[in-house]
Amino acid sequence: MKIKINATLGLALLFISGSWQAQNPAPLQLQAKRTNQPVKIDGLINDEAWRDAAVMTDLTEFRPKVGAKEAPETKTVAYLMYNDEGIYFGGHCYERTKDSIATELAGRDGFGTNDYVGLIFDTYYDKLNGFEYFITPLGEQWDAKMSPNTNG
């Protein structure tokens, strides 16, 4: 049985996990596409606006094995678009069974042992600093500012 989870906040941390490998392969990039359609924020990505979104597939894992290619039955498909009102991310995270989804109520800005998806904006385009936004399968959110460790 395949379970489909919809996420409308964040961009899969899986997108950037490939860049954390020892070999440092080129990070995946997804150019957001502009939509002129109204965007409905309801946890579903089936309205007309999502047809304009850029699509990202063929991602790498962060857990359980950092840098491994996703298996087809546990793949993530992500969508990114924008308009004058905002930036929109959505996706489908597939799992073999509902029991394989890691969930723990950890509270706002708590990682816990959750599965999660997220989006990191490199607004300075320096590959050092970023603004992170994540969400868990239980709808818990966290955000942070990413910056280099100046303490070594």
C-alpha positions as CSV (number, residue, x, y, z in Angstrom):
1,M,0.0,0.0,0.0
2,K,1.3,3.5,-0.9
3,I,0.6,6.5,1.3
4,K,0.7,10.0,-0.1
5,I,1.4,13.0,2.1
6,N,0.8,16.5,0.9
7,A,2.9,19.4,2.1
8,T,2.3,23.0,1.2
9,L,5.1,24.6,3.3
10,G,8.8,24.1,2.8
11,L,10.9,22.4,0.2
12,A,12.2,19.0,0.9
13,L,15.4,19.0,2.9
14,L,16.1,16.1,0.6
15,F,16.8,18.6,-2.1
16,I,19.8,20.0,-0.4
17,S,21.0,16.8,1.4
18,G,23.0,15.7,-1.7
19,S,25.2,18.8,-1.2
20,W,26.2,17.6,2.3
21,Q,27.9,14.5,1.0
22,A,31.7,14.2,1.3
23,Q,32.1,14.5,-2.5
24,N,30.0,17.7,-2.6
25,P,28.2,17.1,-5.9
26,A,26.5,20.1,-7.5
27,P,23.4,20.9,-5.5
28,L,20.0,20.5,-7.2
29,Q,18.4,23.7,-8.3
30,L,14.8,24.4,-9.1
31,Q,13.8,27.6,-10.8
32,A,10.4,28.7,-9.5
33,K,7.9,29.4,-12.2
34,R,5.5,32.3,-12.1
35,T,1.8,31.6,-12.0
36,N,-1.0,34.0,-13.0
37,Q,-3.7,31.7,-11.5
38,P,-5.1,32.3,-8.0
39,V,-3.4,30.0,-5.4
40,K,-5.6,28.2,-2.9
41,I,-3.9,27.4,0.3
42,D,-5.6,24.2,1.5
43,G,-3.0,21.5,1.8
44,L,-3.9,20.1,-1.7
45,I,-2.0,20.8,-4.9
46,N,-4.7,20.0,-7.4
47,D,-6.0,23.4,-8.4
48,E,-5.2,25.1,-11.7
49,A,-2.2,27.2,-10.3
50,W,-0.1,24.1,-9.5
51,R,0.0,23.2,-13.2
52,D,2.3,26.2,-13.7
53,A,4.7,25.0,-11.0
54,A,8.3,23.9,-11.6
55,V,8.7,20.1,-10.7
56,M,11.7,18.5,-9.0
57,T,12.2,14.7,-8.8
58,D,15.2,12.3,-8.6
59,L,16.2,13.5,-5.1
60,T,18.7,12.1,-2.6
61,E,18.0,11.0,1.0
62,F,19.0,12.6,4.2
63,R,17.8,9.7,6.3
64,P,18.2,6.8,6.7
65,K,21.3,6.9,4.4
66,V,22.7,10.4,3.6
67,G,23.2,10.9,-0.1
68,A,21.5,7.7,-1.3
69,K,19.2,8.0,-4.3
70,E,15.5,7.7,-3.4
71,A,13.8,4.4,-4.0
72,P,10.8,4.8,-6.4
73,E,8.3,3.7,-3.7
74,T,9.6,6.3,-1.2
75,K,10.2,9.2,-3.6
76,T,9.4,12.8,-3.1
77,V,8.0,15.0,-5.9
78,A,8.2,18.8,-5.2
79,Y,6.6,21.8,-6.9
80,L,7.7,25.5,-6.7
81,M,6.0,28.6,-8.0
82,Y,5.4,32.3,-7.2
83,N,3.3,35.2,-7.9
84,D,3.0,38.8,-6.7
85,E,1.5,37.5,-3.4
86,G,4.2,35.0,-2.4
87,I,6.3,31.9,-3.0
88,Y,4.5,28.5,-3.0
89,F,5.8,25.0,-2.4
90,G,4.0,21.8,-2.5
91,G,4.7,18.1,-3.0
92,H,4.0,14.5,-2.6
93,C,6.1,12.4,-0.2
94,Y,5.5,8.7,-0.8
95,E,6.0,6.0,1.8
96,R,5.7,2.2,1.7
97,T,3.3,2.2,4.6
98,K,1.8,4.7,7.0
99,D,3.8,3.1,9.8
100,S,7.1,4.0,8.1
101,I,6.4,7.8,8.6
102,A,8.4,9.1,11.6
103,T,6.1,11.3,13.7
104,E,6.6,12.8,17.1
105,L,4.9,15.8,18.6
106,A,7.9,18.0,19.4
107,G,6.4,21.5,19.5
108,R,7.1,24.6,17.4
109,D,10.8,24.7,16.3
110,G,11.5,21.2,17.7
111,F,13.1,18.6,15.4
112,G,12.2,15.4,17.4
113,T,12.4,12.2,15.4
114,N,10.1,13.4,12.7
115,D,10.1,13.1,8.9
116,Y,10.0,16.5,7.5
117,V,10.2,18.6,4.4
118,G,11.7,22.1,4.1
119,L,12.8,25.0,2.1
120,I,16.1,26.9,2.4
121,F,16.4,30.3,0.7
122,D,19.9,31.4,-0.2
123,T,18.9,35.0,-0.4
124,Y,22.5,36.3,-0.4
125,Y,23.4,33.7,-3.1
126,D,26.6,33.0,-1.2
127,K,26.0,29.3,-0.4
128,L,26.7,30.1,3.2
129,N,23.7,31.9,4.7
130,G,20.0,30.9,4.3
131,F,16.6,31.1,5.8
132,E,15.0,27.7,6.5
133,Y,11.4,26.7,6.8
134,F,10.3,23.1,7.6
135,I,7.1,21.2,8.4
136,T,6.5,17.7,9.8
137,P,3.7,15.2,8.8
138,L,1.9,16.3,12.0
139,G,1.9,19.9,10.8
140,E,4.5,21.2,13.2
141,Q,6.7,23.9,11.8
142,W,10.1,25.4,12.5
143,D,12.2,28.1,10.9
144,A,15.8,29.2,11.4
145,K,18.6,31.3,9.9
146,M,21.4,29.2,8.5
147,S,24.9,30.7,8.7
148,P,28.5,29.4,8.9
149,N,29.9,28.2,12.3
150,T,32.3,31.0,13.2
151,N,33.6,29.0,16.1
152,G,35.3,26.4,13.9
